Structure formats: C-alpha cells, structure tokens
Amino acid sequence: MRQGMSFWIVAGLLLVMPLVVSPFWLIQILAYAMILGMIGLSLMFLAGYGGIVSLIQMTVAGFAGYLVAILGDSAIVQISLKWPWWMAVPVAIFIATLFGTVGGALSVRTEGIYTIMITLAIGSAFYYLTLQNYTIFNGFSGFNGIVPPVFLGVDWGSNLPFYFLTLGCAALAYAVVVYVARAPFGLALQGTRDNPRRMAALGFDVMAHRIAAYAFAAVIAACAGILLVWYQRQISPGTAGVGPVVDILIIAVVGGLSRPIGPFIGALVYVLLRTFSLDLLEAVGLDGKRYQLLIGLGFLVIVLFSPDGLVGIWQRLRDRYLRSRDTRASDMRIGGGGPGGGS
C-alpha cells in the first residue's frame, strides 16, 4: 500500500514538473537522468535478476544511436541514408538488440570478472571501430545535426514534448521490467542466478535464459540510446567510450541493483553531481575538471555503507522507522493507554 502510494506521488510530481521548473531542469537534469536511468535499468535487470554484471549496455545504446544517425538524417549527408524515422528507429533497435544478444551469447558461459572483461572488451572494440572508421561511422568527428522527428504535428525535439517522450519511455521500461521480473521467465532467471545447477536439473536451459535476458536488456538500452542521440543532437566515439561504460555501472550500483527504481535514482544523483560539482569545486578554489573525484568519492561512500545503494539505505531507514513506531504502539497498549488500563 505504502509503496503504491509512493509510486503515484512520484508519478504525479514528474507529470507536473513542467509547471514548476525551468527548461534547464526539465531537459538537462530530469530528461537526461531518465535516459541514463534506462541504460542503467538494463544493467540492473541483468545484474539484479540474472546475476550478470555486463558492461556492454552503454555500447548497445551507442550502437543504436549511431544506427539512427547512419540510417536516418544528419548533417553528414555523404553518409546518412535519410530514411524516415519510422523506418530508421525500428531497424536501429533491431540491429542493436541483435548486437547485444550476440555479445551476451559470447559471455554467458563465463561468470564474475570474466564476464566483466569480455563485455568490456566488446565495448572497447566498438569504441576503436567507431574512432578509426570514417566510411561508416565518420571517425573521430561522428555525426551531428541529428534531430528528433516531427510526428502528429508535434516537434518532439521541443522541450516539453521531448520531456514527456522521455518520461513515457522511462515509465514503460520500468513497468515492463517490473512485469517481466514477476513473470515465469523472470522468476526462472532469478532461479538461475541463485542456483543454476538446480535449475538445470529441473529442466531449465540456463544459457538460453541468460541470452534471452541479454536480448531483453538490449532492447531497453537501444531505446535509451536513440533518446540519448536525440537529446545530444550528435554522437561520437566518446558517447560509448570506456568512461561512459563505467559511469553506467556507477549509476546502477549507487542507485541500487535490487530494485528497478534504483538506476533512475543513481542517474539523478550522477547528473546533479556532474552538473553542479564544477561550480562547487571552483567555489572552494579547486579545479572544476576534477568533478569525477566527487563522483568517485560519493560512489565509494555509498558502496561502503550500503552495498544495495541508495535504495538499500532508504529501505533500512524505512524499516527502522516502522519498527520504532510499532514498538511505541505496543508499549502504549501494554502501559494501559486505553480505558481501565494502568496499575
């Protein structure tokens, strides 16, 4: 009941945000945080429900963004094919999902640090491919002039439509992950996380479930990648470089890998620190370019005090409050708070 009430309160606040905040907060903070949160959500699904720590999710998002630029319209007219958005977007999602599925198939037979290294190697290979290939990816310069479409008479690149487009996609991704986690596939995936040998003995194909989890997570990451390239209006090799790959891992861990809301909380904290830590450091006489130091310190503090991230901290504080409230109510009943009570 309380969790349902919290959900509707947050949903209501997000819907009325355009009435109370400036376009800067609406797009540069909230919309950007929701996009990164979707990519973090795809990682959370793999790690939280499948026990798979994959570093390929930002690469999948970047690949989808590149495909939209290549297949659709951009300022690089000698490369972009200028397909209409309703053709370019589905094809980009499909190919990026296939890429993520193949990457998952290469890594599912490994565990722990080996999975991390294989997926990081795939991400690094993609980064250098885009950096050095000028025929397809336009090398270091990448693509610019990538604008969201005009559909149903609405310019989805404008502040308000783009905010609600991002909010709708983030809400849909969140709802689908919650549903899948409770569906038979999600429950079986969690079983493969906890005891893969027992699940295999029960007749479940552990590898097939993990590959399917990669495919599902890749769809979410690909959709977020398209929103990201529309948000930035450009894409370059640095969009899916090693730095952003690690940032997504930090976002997911800081927010919490135990619940789907965690990556969105982590993304909001990350965007706020990235946006305002520059001014904060310069105000105290330090180099503003060292904002990553604040992010790293915040990451260490949260992980040391709460392996479940900010969601875990909130859950423990909530449980402590409920226990103390129940204890006080019990003491009042024992102490004779009602008529005829007392000694």
C-alpha positions as CSV (number, residue, x, y, z in Angstrom):
1,M,0.0,0.0,0.0
2,R,2.7,2.4,1.0
3,Q,4.9,1.6,-2.0
4,G,1.9,2.0,-4.3
5,M,1.2,5.4,-2.7
6,S,4.9,6.4,-3.2
7,F,4.8,5.4,-6.8
8,W,1.8,7.6,-7.6
9,I,3.3,10.5,-5.7
10,V,6.5,10.3,-7.7
11,A,4.4,9.9,-11.0
12,G,2.3,13.0,-10.1
13,L,5.4,15.1,-9.4
14,L,7.0,14.1,-12.7
15,L,3.9,15.0,-14.6
16,V,3.6,18.5,-13.0
17,M,7.4,19.2,-13.3
18,P,7.0,21.3,-16.5
19,L,4.8,23.7,-14.5
20,V,7.3,24.3,-11.6
21,V,10.8,24.0,-13.1
22,S,12.7,25.8,-15.8
23,P,13.5,24.2,-19.2
24,F,17.1,23.7,-18.0
25,W,16.0,21.4,-15.1
26,L,13.4,19.8,-17.3
27,I,15.8,18.7,-20.1
28,Q,19.3,19.0,-18.8
29,I,18.6,17.3,-15.5
30,L,15.4,15.3,-15.5
31,A,15.2,14.1,-19.1
32,Y,18.9,13.3,-19.2
33,A,18.7,11.4,-15.9
34,M,15.8,9.3,-17.2
35,I,17.8,8.4,-20.3
36,L,20.8,7.3,-18.3
37,G,18.5,5.6,-15.9
38,M,17.0,3.5,-18.7
39,I,20.5,2.3,-19.7
40,G,21.2,1.6,-16.0
41,L,17.9,-0.2,-15.8
42,S,19.0,-2.6,-18.5
43,L,22.2,-3.3,-16.5
44,M,20.1,-3.6,-13.3
45,F,17.9,-6.3,-14.9
46,L,20.9,-8.4,-15.8
47,A,22.8,-7.9,-12.5
48,G,19.8,-7.8,-10.1
49,Y,17.7,-10.6,-11.6
50,G,20.3,-12.6,-13.6
51,G,23.5,-12.2,-11.5
52,I,25.2,-11.0,-14.7
53,V,27.4,-7.8,-14.4
54,S,27.6,-6.7,-18.0
55,L,29.5,-3.6,-19.3
56,I,28.0,-3.8,-22.8
57,Q,24.8,-1.9,-22.2
58,M,26.2,1.6,-22.9
59,T,27.8,0.1,-26.1
60,V,24.4,-1.2,-27.2
61,A,22.9,2.3,-26.6
62,G,25.7,3.9,-28.5
63,F,25.3,1.5,-31.4
64,A,21.6,2.2,-31.6
65,G,22.4,6.0,-31.7
66,Y,24.9,5.5,-34.5
67,L,22.4,3.5,-36.5
68,V,19.8,6.2,-36.2
69,A,22.4,8.7,-37.5
70,I,23.5,6.4,-40.3
71,L,20.1,5.2,-41.5
72,G,18.2,8.4,-40.7
73,D,19.1,12.1,-41.3
74,S,22.0,14.1,-40.0
75,A,24.3,16.9,-41.1
76,I,26.8,14.3,-42.5
77,V,24.9,14.0,-45.8
78,Q,27.6,11.9,-47.5
79,I,27.0,9.0,-45.1
80,S,23.4,9.3,-43.7
81,L,20.9,7.4,-45.8
82,K,18.0,9.7,-44.9
83,W,15.4,7.0,-44.1
84,P,12.2,8.3,-42.5
85,W,12.3,8.0,-38.7
86,W,9.6,5.3,-38.6
87,M,11.9,3.1,-40.7
88,A,15.3,4.0,-39.1
89,V,14.2,3.7,-35.5
90,P,12.8,0.1,-35.6
91,V,15.7,-1.1,-37.7
92,A,18.2,0.5,-35.3
93,I,16.6,-1.1,-32.3
94,F,16.5,-4.5,-34.0
95,I,20.2,-4.4,-35.1
96,A,21.3,-3.0,-31.7
97,T,19.3,-5.7,-29.9
98,L,20.9,-8.4,-32.1
99,F,24.3,-6.9,-31.3
100,G,23.6,-7.1,-27.6
101,T,22.3,-10.6,-27.9
102,V,25.4,-11.8,-29.7
103,G,27.6,-10.1,-27.2
104,G,25.6,-11.8,-24.4
105,A,26.0,-15.2,-26.2
106,L,29.7,-14.8,-26.2
107,S,29.9,-14.1,-22.4
108,V,27.1,-16.2,-20.8
109,R,29.4,-19.2,-20.4
110,T,31.6,-17.1,-18.0
111,E,31.0,-15.7,-14.6
112,G,32.2,-12.8,-12.4
113,I,35.3,-11.0,-13.5
114,Y,35.5,-12.9,-16.8
115,T,32.0,-11.7,-17.9
116,I,33.0,-8.1,-17.0
117,M,36.2,-8.4,-19.0
118,I,34.6,-9.9,-22.1
119,T,31.8,-7.3,-22.2
120,L,34.4,-4.5,-21.6
121,A,36.5,-5.9,-24.4
122,I,33.5,-5.8,-26.7
123,G,32.8,-2.2,-25.7
124,S,36.4,-1.2,-26.2
125,A,36.5,-2.8,-29.6
126,F,33.4,-0.9,-30.7
127,Y,34.9,2.4,-29.4
128,Y,38.0,1.9,-31.5
129,L,36.0,0.8,-34.5
130,T,33.9,4.0,-34.5
131,L,37.0,6.1,-33.8
132,Q,39.1,4.7,-36.7
133,N,36.3,4.0,-39.3
134,Y,35.4,7.0,-41.4
135,T,33.4,5.3,-44.2
136,I,30.5,4.2,-41.9
137,F,31.0,5.9,-38.5
138,N,32.8,9.1,-39.7
139,G,35.7,8.5,-37.3
140,F,36.5,10.9,-34.5
141,S,34.0,13.6,-35.6
142,G,31.0,11.3,-35.6
143,F,27.6,12.7,-36.6
144,N,25.8,16.0,-35.7
145,G,22.6,17.6,-36.7
146,I,20.5,14.6,-35.6
147,V,17.1,16.0,-34.6
148,P,14.1,14.2,-33.2
149,P,11.2,13.8,-35.7
150,V,8.1,15.8,-36.2
151,F,5.1,13.4,-35.8
152,L,1.4,14.1,-35.5
153,G,2.1,17.7,-35.9
154,V,4.4,17.8,-32.8
155,D,8.0,18.7,-32.9
156,W,9.4,16.1,-30.5
157,G,12.7,17.9,-30.2
158,S,11.0,20.8,-28.3
159,N,11.5,20.9,-24.6
160,L,8.0,19.9,-23.4
161,P,7.3,17.1,-26.0
162,F,10.8,15.7,-25.5
163,Y,10.4,15.6,-21.8
164,F,7.2,13.7,-22.0
165,L,8.6,11.4,-24.6
166,T,11.5,10.5,-22.3
167,L,9.2,10.2,-19.3
168,G,6.8,7.9,-21.2
169,C,9.7,5.7,-22.4
170,A,11.3,5.5,-19.0
171,A,7.9,4.7,-17.3
172,L,7.2,2.0,-19.9
173,A,10.7,0.5,-19.5
174,Y,10.2,0.5,-15.7
175,A,6.8,-1.1,-15.9
176,V,7.9,-3.8,-18.3
177,V,10.9,-4.7,-16.1
178,V,8.7,-5.0,-13.1
179,Y,6.2,-7.2,-15.0
180,V,8.9,-9.4,-16.5
181,A,10.6,-9.9,-13.1
182,R,7.3,-11.4,-11.8
183,A,6.6,-13.4,-14.9
184,P,7.7,-17.0,-15.3
185,F,10.7,-16.0,-17.3
186,G,11.8,-13.5,-14.7
187,L,11.3,-16.0,-11.9
188,A,13.3,-18.6,-13.8
189,L,16.1,-16.1,-14.5
190,Q,16.3,-15.4,-10.7
191,G,16.5,-19.1,-10.1
192,T,19.5,-19.3,-12.5
193,R,21.1,-16.5,-10.5
194,D,20.6,-18.2,-7.2
195,N,21.3,-21.9,-8.1
196,P,22.0,-22.6,-11.8
197,R,22.7,-26.3,-11.2
198,R,19.4,-26.9,-9.6
199,M,17.6,-25.0,-12.3
200,A,19.4,-27.1,-14.9
201,A,18.4,-30.3,-13.0
202,L,14.8,-29.1,-13.1
203,G,14.9,-28.9,-16.9
204,F,15.5,-25.2,-17.4
205,D,18.0,-24.1,-20.1
206,V,20.3,-21.8,-18.1
207,M,22.2,-20.5,-21.1
208,A,19.1,-19.8,-23.1
209,H,17.5,-17.8,-20.2
210,R,20.7,-15.7,-19.8
211,I,20.9,-15.0,-23.6
212,A,17.2,-14.0,-23.6
213,A,18.0,-11.7,-20.6
214,Y,20.7,-10.0,-22.7
215,A,18.3,-9.6,-25.6
216,F,15.6,-8.1,-23.3
217,A,18.1,-5.7,-21.7
218,A,19.5,-4.7,-25.1
219,V,16.0,-3.6,-26.2
220,I,15.8,-1.2,-23.3
221,A,19.4,0.1,-23.8
222,A,18.8,0.6,-27.6
223,C,15.6,2.7,-27.0
224,A,17.6,4.7,-24.5
225,G,20.4,5.2,-27.0
226,I,18.0,6.6,-29.5
227,L,16.7,9.1,-26.9
228,L,20.3,9.9,-26.0
229,V,21.3,10.8,-29.5
230,W,18.1,12.9,-29.9
231,Y,18.9,14.6,-26.6
232,Q,22.5,15.4,-27.6
233,R,21.7,16.0,-31.3
234,Q,25.0,14.4,-32.1
235,I,27.0,11.2,-31.5
236,S,30.7,10.5,-31.5
237,P,33.0,7.6,-30.3
238,G,33.2,9.2,-26.8
239,T,29.5,8.6,-26.3
240,A,30.1,4.9,-25.9
241,G,33.7,5.1,-24.7
242,V,35.2,3.3,-21.6
243,G,34.3,6.3,-19.4
244,P,30.6,6.3,-20.1
245,V,30.5,2.5,-19.8
246,V,31.9,2.8,-16.3
247,D,29.6,5.7,-15.5
248,I,26.6,3.4,-16.2
249,L,28.0,0.8,-13.8
250,I,28.4,3.5,-11.1
251,I,24.8,4.8,-11.7
252,A,23.3,1.3,-11.3
253,V,25.4,0.5,-8.2
254,V,24.9,3.8,-6.5
255,G,21.1,3.7,-7.1
256,G,20.9,0.0,-6.1
257,L,20.8,-3.2,-8.1
258,S,18.0,-4.7,-6.1
259,R,15.1,-2.7,-7.5
260,P,14.2,-1.2,-10.9
261,I,13.9,2.3,-9.4
262,G,17.5,2.2,-8.2
263,P,19.2,3.1,-11.6
264,F,16.9,6.2,-12.0
265,I,17.8,7.4,-8.5
266,G,21.5,6.8,-9.2
267,A,21.2,8.6,-12.6
268,L,19.6,11.7,-11.0
269,V,22.4,11.8,-8.4
270,Y,25.1,11.4,-11.1
271,V,23.6,14.1,-13.3
272,L,23.3,16.5,-10.4
273,L,26.9,15.9,-9.3
274,R,28.1,16.2,-12.9
275,T,26.2,19.5,-13.4
276,F,26.9,21.3,-10.2
277,S,30.1,19.9,-8.9
278,L,32.1,22.0,-11.3
279,D,30.8,25.2,-9.7
280,L,31.2,23.7,-6.2
281,L,34.8,22.8,-6.7
282,E,35.6,26.2,-8.3
283,A,33.9,27.9,-5.4
284,V,36.4,26.3,-2.9
285,G,39.4,27.1,-5.2
286,L,39.8,23.7,-6.8
287,D,39.9,22.7,-10.5
288,G,36.4,22.2,-11.8
289,K,37.6,19.5,-14.1
290,R,38.1,17.2,-11.1
291,Y,34.3,16.7,-10.7
292,Q,34.9,13.0,-11.3
293,L,36.7,13.0,-8.0
294,L,33.4,13.9,-6.2
295,I,31.5,11.3,-8.1
296,G,34.1,8.7,-7.2
297,L,34.1,9.6,-3.5
298,G,30.3,9.5,-3.4
299,F,30.4,6.1,-5.1
300,L,32.9,4.8,-2.5
301,V,30.9,6.2,0.5
302,I,27.6,4.7,-0.7
303,V,29.1,1.3,-1.5
304,L,30.9,1.1,1.8
305,F,27.8,2.0,3.9
306,S,25.2,0.3,1.7
307,P,26.0,-2.5,-0.9
308,D,22.4,-2.1,-2.0
309,G,23.0,1.6,-2.9
310,L,20.6,4.4,-2.1
311,V,17.6,2.2,-2.3
312,G,19.1,0.0,0.4
313,I,19.7,3.0,2.6
314,W,16.1,4.2,2.2
315,Q,14.7,0.7,2.8
316,R,16.7,0.3,6.1
317,L,15.6,3.8,7.3
318,R,12.0,3.0,6.5
319,D,12.2,-0.4,8.2
320,R,13.8,1.2,11.3
321,Y,11.0,3.9,11.4
322,L,8.3,1.3,11.1
323,R,9.8,-0.9,13.8
324,S,10.1,2.0,16.2
325,R,6.6,3.1,15.5
326,D,5.3,-0.4,16.1
327,T,7.3,-0.6,19.3
328,R,5.9,2.7,20.6
329,A,2.3,1.5,19.8
330,S,3.0,-1.8,21.6
331,D,4.4,0.0,24.7
332,M,1.3,2.2,24.8
333,R,-1.0,-0.8,24.8
334,I,1.0,-2.6,27.4
335,G,1.2,0.5,29.6
336,G,-2.5,0.9,29.7
337,G,-3.1,3.6,27.1
338,G,-6.8,2.7,26.9
339,P,-9.7,2.9,29.4
340,G,-9.2,0.9,32.5
341,G,-5.6,0.4,31.9
342,G,-2.6,1.1,34.2
343,S,-1.9,-0.5,37.5
